[in-house]
C-alpha cells in the first residue's frame, strides 16, 4: 500500500449552489476518468432522466495517473447522460484542468441539480481549501476565448479553466466542454455528445482550478515509477511511434484519403479531390512564414501533436486543427481550403461546439440542397447564427440528426444519434462494429481499427479488444496518441500504489467499464435497434470496390459477449 | 527470402496478410514483388511518379532507410517494415 492518500471528491448541488467535499473511497483508487464516470453514473444517475434536467449528473474526472510525472497522462473525462444520444457519454480532453485537480488531490467533481432561474450563471472555484459556487452573470454569453482572457485577469496565474461557450449556455446538443491549455487558450475540448449542454443546463459557465503550484503526486514506489517514466519516454521518443504524431493528426489526411476514409460531400465519396489543399503538410509549411508550430497541450506531454495555426498576418488563429476537423468541416462539406477550416475550427472552439458533429450537420444541410457544397463563407455565417440563436443556427448546433429532421433529408450518417467521424465504417468494418456497439455511439476514440484487409472473422474480436484497451486508456489519463498498452498501464498503476495490478484485474476493469455503460444504456431504453448503421451507409457505395456497410446485425452483437483474453489484448496499443 | 511486413492500414490489398516472403535483392524489388501478387498494394507505397509517398516510412531490420534508398540491398532473412503514418483525431 501507499501512494497518493487523502484524495477527495467534490459534490456540487447547483439547485442550492452548495458544495461538499468528501473523502474519495479507497476502493475506487484504480478508477479514474471514463471508468470512474461510468461507475458513478450507473450508481447515482437515473438513466431515464432528462439529460438537461436537474437529475442528470455531470462528472469531471481526471485519469488515475493525472497529476503524476507519467508522460502525457493528464487527460480529464467529462461524463453524464448525453442529450445527443440519450445514453451514457464520456468525452475527454487534454489541457491543464486534469493535472491541476489531481495535484490538489481531487479525483472527481460531481455536479447535479439546476438553478431555479435559468438566466443566472455560476462558476465553481476550486483550490486546496475546497470549492465554492460563485455568481458569474458577468460572463453570460461570453465566447470561450474572451472568457478565458477575462478569467486570466481575474484569477492567479496558477489557475486553469473548464468552460462552455454560448452553445453550451443555449443547451445545444452539439455543445462541447472546453479545457484551457498551458497558455490558457480554451482549445482542448471534451467535444462529443453534447456535454457542454449538460453543463449549461446547470447554469455552470466555468470551473476555475488553482493548482497553487502544488507538486506532482508522489507514487508509492517512487524510484521504480520514475525509472518507468524515463524508460517509457525514451522508448517513445526514440522509437517509430513519435514520428507518426510529430506533425499532428492533420498529417493523416493523405493516408486516409488513399484508404477511402476521407469522406467527401456528406460521405457520398470516400476520397476528396481536395486532399492536397487540406493536407496537414500545408499547415506545417505555414509555420516558417507565419509562425505557429507544434506544442504540448498539457504539462508533461511528450507527444506534442497539437498544432498552433497562425493567419497570414502571423497572428494566432486556432489550435489544434485536427484530422477529424479537416475532414468533417472541410472535405465532408466540400470545403477545399485548410485556412477556411481553421476559421471554422476557431468558431467552433469559441462557441463551444463539437467540430465533428457540427461539420456533419453542415454537410447534411448542404446535401439537402439548402446551400452549395464548398460554401465556406456560408458555413461561417451559419456558425455565427448559432450564437444568435436563429432557427437554422439552433438546428445546426443540435447536430446531424436535428438538421436531418429539419431539412427532411434522407442521408444522415449517425449512430445512436451521434454523427459518424471521419474514419469510415464501410472500408473499416471492425471500426464499424465499434460504432454500432460502443455505448458512446459513433466514436472513433472508442475503438479505432484502421485495417481494411482484416478478415471478417476477426472484426468482432478486433473491435472488442480495441474498445477494452481504449476504455482503460481513457480511464488512466494517458492520451491515446501515447499509445500505451494494458501491460504498460498496469505497471504505472502498480508503482503508483505500491501493489501489483494483474492482467486479470486490468482486463476486468476494461470490461466492467463497458458493462457499466451498456447497462446504463439498457436502463435508458436502448435496444438492439439502436446498434444499427443508418441506411445511407448500407446504400451509398464508395471507392473502386464499391464498399457499403453490409455486416450482419448478428455478427455485430457478438461484440457484447466477452471473449477469452488473448496475449495480444495486453500488448496492443490504444489508438484513437 | 526477405520478408515484407505490411502494417494493418495497408492490408486491404493483401487481404489481411501481414508478413509476406518475396524474392528480391533490393527493397524496391521486394515491394514490387508484393505489388505483383496483390494489385493495389504498390499504389499505397508509391506515388504516380514512382516516389515513396511522404507519409510512408521504410525500415530494414529495424533501421529506417530514406525514402529514396530503395536500392538498399536485402538478403534472405531480412525484414522490410513499412510504417504507416496513422493517427486518429
Contacts between the chains, C-beta under 8 A, distances in Angstrom:
chain1	res1	chain2	res2	distance
A	240	B	57	7.2
A	240	B	59	7.3
A	240	B	64	7.7
A	240	B	83	5.4
A	243	B	57	6.8
A	243	B	83	8.0
A	243	B	85	7.6
A	244	B	83	7.2
A	244	B	85	5.0
A	244	B	86	6.8
A	244	B	87	5.9
A	245	B	87	5.4
A	248	B	87	7.7
A	249	B	87	4.6
A	249	B	88	6.4
A	249	B	89	3.5
A	251	B	55	6.9
A	251	B	85	6.0
A	251	B	87	7.4
A	252	B	55	7.8
A	252	B	85	6.5
A	252	B	86	6.1
A	252	B	87	5.4
A	252	B	88	8.0
A	252	B	89	7.3
A	254	B	53	6.9
A	254	B	54	7.3
A	254	B	55	5.4
A	255	B	9	6.7
A	255	B	55	5.0
A	255	B	84	6.1
A	255	B	85	5.9
A	255	B	86	6.1
A	258	B	43	7.6
A	258	B	44	6.3
A	258	B	53	7.9
A	259	B	9	6.2
A	259	B	12	7.2
A	281	B	54	7.0
A	305	B	87	7.0
A	322	B	89	4.7
A	323	B	87	7.0
A	323	B	88	7.3
A	323	B	89	4.5
A	324	B	88	7.6
A	324	B	89	5.0
A	423	B	88	7.4
A	427	B	12	7.2
A	444	B	88	5.7
A	444	B	89	7.7
A	445	B	88	6.4
A	448	B	88	5.4
A	449	B	8	7.4
A	450	B	8	6.1
A	450	B	9	4.6
A	450	B	84	7.9
A	450	B	86	5.2
A	451	B	8	3.7
A	451	B	9	6.5
A	451	B	11	5.6
A	451	B	12	8.0
A	451	B	16	7.6
A	452	B	9	7.3
A	452	B	11	7.0
A	452	B	12	3.6
A	453	B	8	7.7
A	453	B	10	7.8
A	453	B	11	3.3
A	453	B	12	4.4
A	453	B	13	7.0
A	453	B	14	5.7
A	453	B	15	5.2
A	453	B	16	4.4
A	453	B	17	7.5
A	454	B	8	7.3
A	454	B	11	7.0
A	454	B	16	5.7
A	455	B	15	7.4
A	455	B	16	4.7
A	458	B	16	7.6
A	480	B	88	6.6
A	481	B	87	6.2
A	481	B	88	7.6
A	575	B	86	8.0
A	575	B	88	6.4
A	576	B	88	4.3
A	576	B	89	7.4
